[in-house]
Amino acid sequence: MSRHSLKPRYRLPMPGSALLAAWREGYGLAELRRDLMAGLTIGIVAVPLSMALAIATGVPPQHGLYTAIVAGAIIALTGGSRFNISGPTAAFVVILFPIVASHGVGGLLIATLMAGLILVALGLARLGSLIQFVPYPVVLGFTAGIAVVIALLQLPDFLGLNEVPLGDSTLHNLALVLRALPTLAPAEVGVGLLTLATLILWPRLKVPVPVPAPLVGLVVGTLAAQAVIPLGIEIDTIASRFSWEFQGQTGSGIPPFAPDLVLPWRLPGPDGTPLVVNFTLIRELLGPALAIAMLAAIESLLCAVVADGLTRTRHEPNAELVGQGLGNIVVPFFGGITATAALARTATNIRSGAFSPVAAVVHSVVVLLAVVALAGVLGLVPMAALAALLFIIAWNMSEARHFVHTLKSAPGSDVAILVICFGLTVIFDMVLAVAVGIGLAAALFIRRMAEITHARRLDPGDSELARSLPRQVALYDVNGPLFFGAAEKAISSLRIVDPEVKVVMLDMRDVPSLDTTAIVALQSLIEELRSRNVGLIFIGMPARMVMKLRRAGLYREAGQLSAVNHLDHAQRLARHWLAKRER
């Protein structure tokens, strides 16, 4: 076997690996029937959720439906998880709403396209283990903060407030809501409360036919809104709020057409005119696009891990990132917004008996049929009812019990990260919250690693070898990774050597790694020991670390310097050096 054949080969992630895995297990009519039923159920759930999340983002509801149709199918066919259901999700509201306010729908679609390219690059770079490097307090902090912001954004629709031009500042939005409270509409509040009560109570009823709670809640809210029309009371609905224009035709509510091919940069910006795509715009959208890509990676991979736990399957994380990226690259050209895997819809998909990604494709077809055949009916849904649905989504997303439990039981540093991420998300934005949260978590990790890294001299009472060594030989035990946060502290203790010591032995068996900072510190130590004519022996240092030292030139004119594998070998070498010095 050649030397080159032993090297690990880079393998590109295979798009559609989840679909191929299901096909290899055997796919027949029984499996197709399971996927059809699961896809029908999820499609019914996805219609109201997609509309509500698009409106919460600040765009007309059809953009959310187009996302479920196009991105939901593409990600299912090209991704690495058999059960993930992708579409618009609540986690993105906090990121996407400011983009729409600053750059309009066109800017949002361009940012989505950029995020898709970043996701594909992450997948091709095999960074599918990305989720392992995002600490739980960071995720919990920004998801709880997102839930608070989503709930606040729904208050004007739930209360029927007039003229509340919400922006991207949470505190400013809260002030606007409080100022508009005198315009509260009791009928809107009544529809919202009735919908909210239905959404809460329906899952607790033992209904023989499992009808999704979002569907029941919106139907009840819509019927209530229609019932008060004869009384001369008008309820704000999708049809009264939104209008559309398509190929010379106009209408209100949702256009009854399948998503059509569009160019994102031709869509209006914040001033209603088409965007001018230039370097300035790309630079302004790069930060939000990175945040979208990071959150999409975290959401989709976390969702896939949960799905694996429920089904005892295994997803391919890099293929899932590529699939998510391809979906977000294509969907802007059909008017769709950012998409990622949705945990609640994925769990429902599994409980409904899904077998393969075909269920997600069926879900997209169901949403498409709803748009084409039921657009007029969907336009009757009250805005207050959609706000009530988003209240439920925000509550489930907040994980309030886990949040409170973490505050009570977690170490102080983790609690600080949780509170900071939560506060930054609510007061500022999630881009800043994630960046600061991960930075703080990394700093705390470095500090903890530095605390466990140390080097201490072994006394005769600590080990048998130390007792058997001559007094001119000092044995040091080095523990932990020698990296930039700990190397100088650990190696500085080695410089305190008795004048009678002529040989220093470093037990490196518990050192898993060293970086350039550690090599520079070792080089300084070696030069200092050489100036005092003191020999240095590394014990148990892996060959890869020895090669690093050789490449750095530490063995060049270093005097008595050696690396051995065993303690007895080190002892013999130290005695040989001492005898040679005496001669």
VOZA-743854 format. One line per field, with one value per residue (C-alpha): chain; x negated, y negated, z negated; residue in three letters. Coordinates in steps of 0.1 Angstrom, whole numbers, plus 2048, in hexadecimal, padded with zeros to 3 digits. Each point is the difference from the previous one (the first is absolute). Layout:
cadena	[A, ...]
c1	[X, ...]
c2	[Y, ...]
c3	[Z, ...]
residuo	[ALA, ...]
# end
This chain:
cadena	[A, A, A, A, A, A, A, A, A, A, A, A, A, A, A, A, A, A, A, A, A, A, A, A, A, A, A, A, A, A, A, A, A, A, A, A, A, A, A, A, A, A, A, A, A, A, A, A, A, A, A, A, A, A, A, A, A, A, A, A, A, A, A, A, A, A, A, A, A, A, A, A, A, A, A, A, A, A, A, A, A, A, A, A, A, A, A, A, A, A, A, A, A, A, A, A, A, A, A, A, A, A, A, A, A, A, A, A, A, A, A, A, A, A, A, A, A, A, A, A, A, A, A, A, A, A, A, A, A, A, A, A, A, A, A, A, A, A, A, A, A, A, A, A, A, A, A, A, A, A, A, A, A, A, A, A, A, A, A, A, A, A, A, A, A, A, A, A, A, A, A, A, A, A, A, A, A, A, A, A, A, A, A, A, A, A, A, A, A, A, A, A, A, A, A, A, A, A, A, A, A, A, A, A, A, A, A, A, A, A, A, A, A, A, A, A, A, A, A, A, A, A, A, A, A, A, A, A, A, A, A, A, A, A, A, A, A, A, A, A, A, A, A, A, A, A, A, A, A, A, A, A, A, A, A, A, A, A, A, A, A, A, A, A, A, A, A, A, A, A, A, A, A, A, A, A, A, A, A, A, A, A, A, A, A, A, A, A, A, A, A, A, A, A, A, A, A, A, A, A, A, A, A, A, A, A, A, A, A, A, A, A, A, A, A, A, A, A, A, A, A, A, A, A, A, A, A, A, A, A, A, A, A, A, A, A, A, A, A, A, A, A, A, A, A, A, A, A, A, A, A, A, A, A, A, A, A, A, A, A, A, A, A, A, A, A, A, A, A, A, A, A, A, A, A, A, A, A, A, A, A, A, A, A, A, A, A, A, A, A, A, A, A, A, A, A, A, A, A, A, A, A, A, A, A, A, A, A, A, A, A, A, A, A, A, A, A, A, A, A, A, A, A, A, A, A, A, A, A, A, A, A, A, A, A, A, A, A, A, A, A, A, A, A, A, A, A, A, A, A, A, A, A, A, A, A, A, A, A, A, A, A, A, A, A, A, A, A, A, A, A, A, A, A, A, A, A, A, A, A, A, A, A, A, A, A, A, A, A, A, A, A, A, A, A, A, A, A, A, A, A, A, A, A, A, A, A, A, A, A, A, A, A, A, A, A, A, A, A, A, A, A, A, A, A, A, A, A, A, A, A, A, A, A, A, A, A, A, A, A, A, A, A, A, A, A, A, A, A, A, A, A, A, A, A, A, A, A, A, A, A, A, A, A, A, A, A, A, A, A, A, A, A, A, A, A, A, A, A, A, A, A, A]
c1	[800, 7F2, 7F9, 81A, 81C, 7FD, 80A, 824, 812, 817, 823, 819, 822, 819, 820, 81F, 7EF, 81F, 816, 7E7, 7FE, 826, 800, 7E6, 815, 81B, 81C, 821, 825, 802, 7E4, 810, 821, 7EF, 7EE, 820, 813, 7E4, 7FB, 825, 800, 7E1, 80C, 820, 7EB, 7E7, 81A, 80A, 7DD, 7F0, 818, 7FC, 7DA, 7FE, 816, 7EB, 7E1, 810, 809, 821, 80C, 7FB, 7DA, 802, 816, 7E7, 7E4, 812, 808, 7DE, 7E6, 813, 7FE, 7DC, 7F2, 812, 7F2, 7DD, 7FB, 7F1, 81D, 81D, 81A, 7F7, 81D, 7F2, 811, 803, 7F9, 805, 7DB, 7F9, 81A, 7E7, 7E6, 817, 817, 7E3, 7F5, 822, 802, 7DE, 7FF, 823, 80B, 7E5, 7E5, 80D, 800, 7DC, 7F5, 811, 7ED, 7DF, 808, 807, 7DE, 7F0, 813, 7F4, 7DC, 804, 80C, 7E5, 7E6, 80F, 80A, 81F, 7F5, 804, 81C, 7E8, 7EE, 81E, 805, 823, 803, 7FA, 81B, 819, 7F8, 807, 81E, 810, 7F8, 80F, 820, 803, 7FB, 818, 81B, 7FA, 803, 822, 810, 80D, 813, 80C, 80D, 80C, 7EA, 800, 7E0, 7E4, 7E3, 7E9, 7DB, 7E1, 7FC, 813, 801, 80D, 81A, 80B, 804, 815, 816, 806, 807, 81A, 813, 81D, 808, 806, 81C, 815, 80D, 7DC, 7F6, 81E, 7F7, 7DC, 80A, 818, 7E6, 7E6, 817, 808, 7DB, 7F9, 81E, 803, 7E1, 80E, 821, 802, 80B, 803, 7F3, 7DF, 807, 7E2, 806, 7F4, 81A, 81C, 7F5, 800, 821, 810, 7F1, 80B, 824, 801, 7F4, 81A, 81B, 7FC, 800, 827, 7FD, 7EC, 7DF, 7E2, 7E4, 7DE, 7F8, 7E5, 816, 806, 7DB, 7EE, 804, 7EF, 7F9, 7F6, 7FD, 819, 818, 806, 812, 7FF, 7F3, 7EC, 7FA, 810, 7E2, 7E3, 7DF, 7F1, 7DC, 7F4, 7DF, 7FA, 7EF, 81F, 816, 805, 7E9, 80B, 80B, 814, 7E8, 7EA, 7DF, 7DF, 7E8, 7DD, 7E3, 810, 820, 7ED, 7EA, 81E, 811, 7E2, 803, 825, 7F9, 7E5, 818, 81B, 7E8, 7F4, 823, 80C, 7E4, 807, 825, 7FE, 7E5, 811, 821, 7EF, 7F0, 822, 80F, 7E5, 808, 824, 7FB, 7DF, 7F2, 7E1, 7FF, 7E2, 7F9, 7EB, 819, 81B, 7ED, 7FC, 825, 80A, 7E8, 80F, 823, 7F7, 7EE, 81E, 81D, 7F9, 805, 824, 808, 7F9, 7EE, 7E6, 807, 7F3, 80B, 81D, 7FF, 825, 80A, 7E5, 80C, 824, 7F3, 7F0, 81F, 815, 7EC, 7E9, 7E7, 7EB, 7FA, 81E, 816, 7F0, 806, 824, 803, 7F3, 81A, 81C, 7F6, 7FF, 823, 80C, 7F1, 810, 822, 806, 7F0, 821, 808, 7DE, 805, 81D, 7E8, 800, 7DF, 808, 803, 7DE, 7F2, 80F, 7EF, 7DF, 804, 802, 7E2, 7EC, 80A, 7F5, 7E0, 7F7, 7FC, 809, 7FC, 7DD, 7F7, 80B, 7EF, 7DF, 802, 804, 7E8, 7E5, 7DD, 7FD, 7ED, 81A, 81C, 7EE, 7FD, 825, 80B, 7E9, 80B, 824, 7FC, 7ED, 819, 81D, 7F0, 7E9, 801, 7F8, 7E1, 7EF, 80E, 7F2, 7DE, 7FC, 80E, 7E9, 7E3, 807, 805, 7DE, 7EF, 80E, 7F6, 7DD, 7FE, 80D, 7E6, 7E5, 80A, 7FC, 7DE, 7E3, 7DC, 7F3, 7E0, 805, 7F2, 7F1, 821, 815, 7F2, 7E7, 7EC, 7FB, 7F2, 7E7, 7F3, 7E0, 805, 7F1, 81E, 822, 81F, 81E, 823, 811, 826, 819, 7FE, 7E4, 811, 7FF, 816, 7EC, 7DD, 7EE, 80F, 7F7, 7DD, 7F6, 801, 7E5, 7E7, 7FE, 7E5, 7E8, 7DC, 7F5, 818, 7ED, 81C, 825, 818, 823, 81B, 815, 816, 81F, 7FB, 818, 7F5, 7EA, 802, 7E8, 802, 7F5, 7E3, 7F4, 802, 7ED, 7E6, 7FA, 7FE, 7E6, 7EA, 801, 7F7, 7E5, 7F1, 7FE, 7F2, 820, 80C, 825, 812, 823, 812, 81D, 803, 813, 7ED, 815, 7F6, 7DC, 803, 80E, 7E3, 7E7, 811, 7FE, 7DB, 800, 7E7, 7E7, 7E3, 815, 7E6, 80C, 823, 812, 823, 805, 81F, 7FA, 7F8, 7E4, 7F0, 801, 7F0, 7E3, 7FB, 800, 7E6, 7EB, 800, 7F6, 7E4, 7F3, 801, 7EC, 7E5]
c2	[800, 7DE, 7E5, 7E9, 819, 7FD, 7DB, 7F8, 7F6, 7E2, 809, 7E7, 801, 813, 7EC, 815, 818, 803, 809, 81A, 80F, 804, 80F, 819, 80C, 809, 7E9, 80D, 7F8, 803, 7E7, 7E9, 801, 7F6, 7E3, 7F4, 7FF, 7EF, 7E7, 7F8, 7FA, 7EA, 7ED, 7F6, 7F4, 7EE, 7EA, 7EA, 801, 7F5, 7E3, 7F5, 801, 7ED, 7E4, 800, 7FB, 7E2, 80E, 80A, 823, 810, 7FD, 819, 818, 7FE, 809, 81F, 80A, 7FB, 802, 81C, 816, 7F8, 805, 821, 80D, 7F4, 800, 81A, 805, 817, 7EF, 7DB, 7E9, 7DF, 7DE, 7DF, 802, 7E9, 7FE, 7EB, 7E5, 7EB, 801, 7FC, 7E4, 7E6, 80A, 7FA, 7DE, 7F5, 810, 80C, 821, 7FF, 7FC, 81D, 817, 7F6, 806, 823, 808, 7F6, 815, 81D, 7FD, 7FF, 81F, 813, 7F5, 80D, 821, 804, 7F7, 81D, 7E9, 814, 804, 7DA, 805, 80F, 7DF, 7EB, 802, 807, 7E0, 7EC, 813, 7FE, 7DB, 7F5, 817, 7F2, 7DD, 807, 80C, 7DF, 7EB, 815, 7FC, 7DB, 7FD, 810, 7E9, 7E6, 81A, 813, 7E0, 7F0, 7E1, 7E4, 7F2, 812, 7FE, 81A, 7FE, 814, 7F2, 814, 7E5, 7E7, 819, 805, 7DA, 7FF, 81B, 7F0, 7DE, 811, 812, 7E7, 80C, 824, 812, 817, 814, 808, 809, 817, 812, 804, 80D, 819, 80C, 802, 814, 818, 805, 807, 817, 813, 817, 80A, 80D, 824, 7FC, 821, 7EF, 7EE, 7DE, 7E8, 7E5, 7E3, 809, 802, 7E0, 7EC, 80F, 7F5, 7DE, 7FB, 80B, 7E8, 7E4, 808, 802, 7DC, 7F1, 7FD, 7EB, 7E6, 80A, 803, 818, 7FB, 81F, 80B, 7F4, 7DD, 7FC, 80D, 7FC, 80F, 7F9, 81C, 7FD, 7E3, 810, 7F2, 80C, 801, 81A, 81C, 803, 821, 80A, 818, 7EE, 7F1, 7F9, 7DE, 7EE, 7F6, 7DF, 7F6, 801, 7DF, 7F3, 7EC, 7E2, 815, 7FE, 81D, 805, 7F5, 81E, 7F3, 806, 7E9, 815, 821, 7F3, 7F5, 822, 815, 7FE, 80A, 81B, 80F, 7FF, 811, 81B, 807, 801, 816, 818, 802, 804, 81A, 815, 7FE, 80B, 81D, 80C, 7FF, 813, 81A, 805, 805, 818, 811, 7F5, 7ED, 7E0, 7F4, 7DD, 7F3, 80B, 7EF, 7E0, 802, 808, 7E2, 7EA, 80B, 7FA, 7DD, 7F9, 80A, 7F3, 7DB, 804, 80B, 7E4, 816, 7F4, 812, 824, 81A, 81F, 7FB, 815, 800, 809, 81B, 810, 7FF, 810, 81D, 805, 801, 81F, 7F1, 818, 7EA, 7DD, 807, 7F5, 7DD, 7FE, 80A, 7E4, 7E7, 80C, 7FC, 7DC, 7FA, 80D, 7EB, 7E1, 807, 80D, 7EF, 7DD, 7EF, 813, 7FA, 7DB, 801, 809, 7E4, 7F0, 803, 826, 802, 7EB, 819, 81D, 7EE, 7FB, 826, 804, 7E7, 811, 822, 7F1, 7EF, 820, 7ED, 81E, 807, 7DB, 7FE, 821, 7F5, 7DF, 814, 81D, 7F6, 7F3, 7DA, 7FC, 813, 7EC, 7E0, 80B, 80A, 7DE, 7EC, 812, 7FC, 7DB, 7F9, 812, 7EC, 7DE, 800, 81D, 825, 7FA, 7EE, 819, 81F, 7F0, 7F4, 820, 817, 7E8, 801, 826, 804, 7E9, 814, 820, 7F3, 7F6, 822, 812, 7E9, 809, 825, 7FC, 800, 80B, 80A, 810, 823, 805, 821, 807, 7FC, 81C, 81D, 7F2, 7DF, 812, 813, 7E2, 7EE, 7DF, 7EF, 80C, 7EE, 812, 7EA, 80D, 7EB, 804, 7F2, 7F0, 7E7, 7E5, 7DA, 7FD, 817, 805, 7E3, 806, 825, 7FB, 7E3, 816, 816, 7E3, 801, 81B, 806, 7F7, 824, 80E, 80A, 813, 7F8, 81B, 7F7, 81B, 7F6, 81F, 7EC, 7E4, 805, 7E3, 7E1, 7E2, 7E6, 7EC, 81F, 806, 7DD, 803, 822, 7F0, 7E5, 81A, 815, 7E2, 7F6, 824, 802, 7DF, 811, 821, 813, 81D, 805, 821, 803, 820, 80F, 7E4, 80C, 801, 7E5, 7E8, 809, 7F8, 7DE, 7F9, 80B, 7EB, 7E2, 806, 808, 81D, 7EA, 7F7, 807, 812, 81E, 804, 821, 810, 823, 816, 811, 7F5, 81A, 7F4, 7DC, 80B, 812, 7E2, 7E8, 815, 802, 7DA, 7FB, 81A, 7EF, 7DE, 80E, 80E]
c3	[800, 809, 7E8, 811, 7FC, 7DA, 801, 7F9, 81F, 802, 80A, 80C, 7EE, 816, 805, 7FB, 7E9, 7EA, 81E, 80C, 7DD, 7FE, 823, 7F7, 7E3, 818, 80B, 80A, 7FF, 7DA, 7FC, 81A, 7ED, 7E0, 811, 810, 7DF, 7EE, 81C, 800, 7DB, 801, 81E, 7ED, 7E3, 816, 811, 7E3, 7F1, 820, 804, 7DC, 800, 821, 7F2, 7E0, 816, 810, 822, 810, 7F6, 822, 7FC, 7E3, 814, 81D, 7E8, 7F4, 824, 810, 7E5, 7EE, 81E, 80B, 7DD, 7FC, 821, 7FB, 7DA, 7E8, 7E8, 808, 7EA, 800, 80B, 80C, 805, 7EF, 7DB, 7E2, 7F8, 81F, 7F8, 7EB, 81C, 81E, 7F3, 7FE, 823, 80E, 7ED, 80E, 823, 808, 80E, 81B, 7E6, 7EB, 81E, 80A, 7DB, 802, 820, 7F0, 7E1, 817, 810, 7DD, 7F6, 81E, 7F9, 7DC, 80C, 81A, 7E5, 7EB, 7E3, 7F8, 7DC, 7FD, 7E6, 7E8, 7FC, 7F7, 7DA, 7F3, 7EC, 820, 813, 7E4, 7FA, 824, 805, 7E1, 80B, 822, 7F0, 7ED, 81F, 815, 7E5, 7FF, 825, 7FF, 7E7, 819, 814, 7E1, 7F0, 820, 7FB, 81B, 810, 7EE, 819, 7F0, 807, 7F7, 7DC, 7E6, 7E6, 81A, 80B, 7DC, 7FC, 820, 7F4, 7DE, 811, 816, 7E5, 800, 823, 7F4, 813, 7E9, 81E, 80B, 7DD, 7FD, 820, 7F5, 7DD, 80F, 818, 7E4, 7E9, 81D, 807, 7DB, 7F9, 820, 7FB, 7DE, 80E, 809, 823, 815, 81F, 7FA, 810, 7FB, 7E6, 817, 81A, 7E6, 7EF, 821, 80B, 7DF, 802, 824, 7F8, 7E3, 816, 81A, 7E6, 7F5, 823, 800, 7E0, 813, 7F0, 817, 7F7, 811, 816, 818, 81D, 7F1, 7F7, 81F, 826, 81E, 824, 819, 826, 802, 7E7, 7DD, 7E1, 7DB, 7E8, 80F, 826, 80B, 816, 7FC, 7F8, 81F, 809, 7F5, 7FD, 7DB, 809, 815, 7E1, 7EE, 7E5, 7E2, 815, 818, 81D, 80D, 7ED, 80F, 7FA, 7FA, 7E8, 7E5, 7FF, 7FF, 7E4, 7EC, 805, 7F9, 7DA, 800, 81A, 7EA, 7E2, 815, 80C, 7DC, 7F2, 81D, 7FA, 7DB, 805, 81B, 7F0, 7DD, 811, 811, 7DF, 7EF, 81D, 7FE, 7DB, 807, 81D, 7F8, 822, 809, 815, 815, 7F2, 81D, 81A, 7EB, 801, 825, 804, 7EA, 815, 821, 7F4, 7F5, 820, 816, 7EB, 804, 826, 7F9, 7E6, 7E2, 7E0, 7EA, 7F8, 7E8, 7EE, 7E8, 7E1, 7F8, 824, 801, 7E0, 80E, 820, 7EC, 7EA, 820, 80B, 81B, 80F, 818, 80D, 818, 7E3, 801, 826, 7FB, 7E5, 81A, 81A, 7E6, 7F9, 826, 804, 7E3, 811, 822, 7F4, 7DF, 803, 7FC, 7E0, 7F2, 805, 7E6, 7E4, 7E6, 7F7, 7DB, 805, 810, 7E3, 7E8, 813, 7FE, 7DB, 7FC, 817, 7EB, 7DF, 80D, 80E, 7DF, 7ED, 7E1, 7E9, 80C, 7FE, 7DC, 7F7, 810, 7EC, 7E0, 805, 819, 7F7, 7FC, 821, 814, 7F0, 809, 825, 800, 7F2, 817, 81F, 7F6, 7F9, 81F, 816, 7F0, 7FE, 81F, 819, 803, 816, 7E3, 7E7, 811, 807, 7DC, 7F2, 813, 7F8, 7DB, 800, 812, 7E7, 7E3, 811, 804, 7DC, 7F4, 816, 7F2, 7DD, 805, 812, 7E8, 7FB, 7DE, 7F2, 7F2, 7DE, 7F4, 7EF, 820, 815, 7FF, 81C, 7EF, 7E1, 816, 812, 7F6, 7EF, 81F, 815, 7FD, 80D, 80A, 807, 81C, 803, 819, 822, 805, 814, 801, 7E1, 7EA, 80E, 7F1, 7DD, 801, 80E, 7EB, 7E1, 810, 7FF, 7DA, 7FE, 7E4, 808, 7F9, 81A, 820, 812, 803, 80A, 80D, 7FF, 81E, 801, 7F5, 819, 81D, 816, 802, 816, 80D, 7E0, 7EC, 819, 7FC, 7DA, 801, 817, 7E6, 7E4, 814, 807, 7DB, 7F5, 81A, 7F3, 7DE, 80E, 7F6, 815, 809, 806, 80E, 7F4, 813, 819, 81F, 821, 810, 7E4, 803, 825, 7F8, 7EA, 81B, 81A, 7E9, 7FC, 7DB, 805, 813, 7E9, 7E2, 7EB, 7EC, 80D, 806, 802, 7F4, 7FC, 7DF, 7DD, 7FB, 821, 7F3, 7DF, 812, 817, 7E3, 7ED, 81F, 804, 7DC, 802, 820, 7EF, 7E2, 817]
residuo	[MET, SER, ARG, HIS, SER, LEU, LYS, PRO, ARG, TYR, ARG, LEU, PRO, MET, PRO, GLY, SER, ALA, LEU, LEU, ALA, ALA, TRP, ARG, GLU, GLY, TYR, GLY, LEU, ALA, GLU, LEU, ARG, ARG, ASP, LEU, MET, ALA, GLY, LEU, THR, ILE, GLY, ILE, VAL, ALA, VAL, PRO, LEU, SER, MET, ALA, LEU, ALA, ILE, ALA, THR, GLY, VAL, PRO, PRO, GLN, HIS, GLY, LEU, TYR, THR, ALA, ILE, VAL, ALA, GLY, ALA, ILE, ILE, ALA, LEU, THR, GLY, GLY, SER, ARG, PHE, ASN, ILE, SER, GLY, PRO, THR, ALA, ALA, PHE, VAL, VAL, ILE, LEU, PHE, PRO, ILE, VAL, ALA, SER, HIS, GLY, VAL, GLY, GLY, LEU, LEU, ILE, ALA, THR, LEU, MET, ALA, GLY, LEU, ILE, LEU, VAL, ALA, LEU, GLY, LEU, ALA, ARG, LEU, GLY, SER, LEU, ILE, GLN, PHE, VAL, PRO, TYR, PRO, VAL, VAL, LEU, GLY, PHE, THR, ALA, GLY, ILE, ALA, VAL, VAL, ILE, ALA, LEU, LEU, GLN, LEU, PRO, ASP, PHE, LEU, GLY, LEU, ASN, GLU, VAL, PRO, LEU, GLY, ASP, SER, THR, LEU, HIS, ASN, LEU, ALA, LEU, VAL, LEU, ARG, ALA, LEU, PRO, THR, LEU, ALA, PRO, ALA, GLU, VAL, GLY, VAL, GLY, LEU, LEU, THR, LEU, ALA, THR, LEU, ILE, LEU, TRP, PRO, ARG, LEU, LYS, VAL, PRO, VAL, PRO, VAL, PRO, ALA, PRO, LEU, VAL, GLY, LEU, VAL, VAL, GLY, THR, LEU, ALA, ALA, GLN, ALA, VAL, ILE, PRO, LEU, GLY, ILE, GLU, ILE, ASP, THR, ILE, ALA, SER, ARG, PHE, SER, TRP, GLU, PHE, GLN, GLY, GLN, THR, GLY, SER, GLY, ILE, PRO, PRO, PHE, ALA, PRO, ASP, LEU, VAL, LEU, PRO, TRP, ARG, LEU, PRO, GLY, PRO, ASP, GLY, THR, PRO, LEU, VAL, VAL, ASN, PHE, THR, LEU, ILE, ARG, GLU, LEU, LEU, GLY, PRO, ALA, LEU, ALA, ILE, ALA, MET, LEU, ALA, ALA, ILE, GLU, SER, LEU, LEU, CYS, ALA, VAL, VAL, ALA, ASP, GLY, LEU, THR, ARG, THR, ARG, HIS, GLU, PRO, ASN, ALA, GLU, LEU, VAL, GLY, GLN, GLY, LEU, GLY, ASN, ILE, VAL, VAL, PRO, PHE, PHE, GLY, GLY, ILE, THR, ALA, THR, ALA, ALA, LEU, ALA, ARG, THR, ALA, THR, ASN, ILE, ARG, SER, GLY, ALA, PHE, SER, PRO, VAL, ALA, ALA, VAL, VAL, HIS, SER, VAL, VAL, VAL, LEU, LEU, ALA, VAL, VAL, ALA, LEU, ALA, GLY, VAL, LEU, GLY, LEU, VAL, PRO, MET, ALA, ALA, LEU, ALA, ALA, LEU, LEU, PHE, ILE, ILE, ALA, TRP, ASN, MET, SER, GLU, ALA, ARG, HIS, PHE, VAL, HIS, THR, LEU, LYS, SER, ALA, PRO, GLY, SER, ASP, VAL, ALA, ILE, LEU, VAL, ILE, CYS, PHE, GLY, LEU, THR, VAL, ILE, PHE, ASP, MET, VAL, LEU, ALA, VAL, ALA, VAL, GLY, ILE, GLY, LEU, ALA, ALA, ALA, LEU, PHE, ILE, ARG, ARG, MET, ALA, GLU, ILE, THR, HIS, ALA, ARG, ARG, LEU, ASP, PRO, GLY, ASP, SER, GLU, LEU, ALA, ARG, SER, LEU, PRO, ARG, GLN, VAL, ALA, LEU, TYR, ASP, VAL, ASN, GLY, PRO, LEU, PHE, PHE, GLY, ALA, ALA, GLU, LYS, ALA, ILE, SER, SER, LEU, ARG, ILE, VAL, ASP, PRO, GLU, VAL, LYS, VAL, VAL, MET, LEU, ASP, MET, ARG, ASP, VAL, PRO, SER, LEU, ASP, THR, THR, ALA, ILE, VAL, ALA, LEU, GLN, SER, LEU, ILE, GLU, GLU, LEU, ARG, SER, ARG, ASN, VAL, GLY, LEU, ILE, PHE, ILE, GLY, MET, PRO, ALA, ARG, MET, VAL, MET, LYS, LEU, ARG, ARG, ALA, GLY, LEU, TYR, ARG, GLU, ALA, GLY, GLN, LEU, SER, ALA, VAL, ASN, HIS, LEU, ASP, HIS, ALA, GLN, ARG, LEU, ALA, ARG, HIS, TRP, LEU, ALA, LYS, ARG, GLU, ARG]
# end
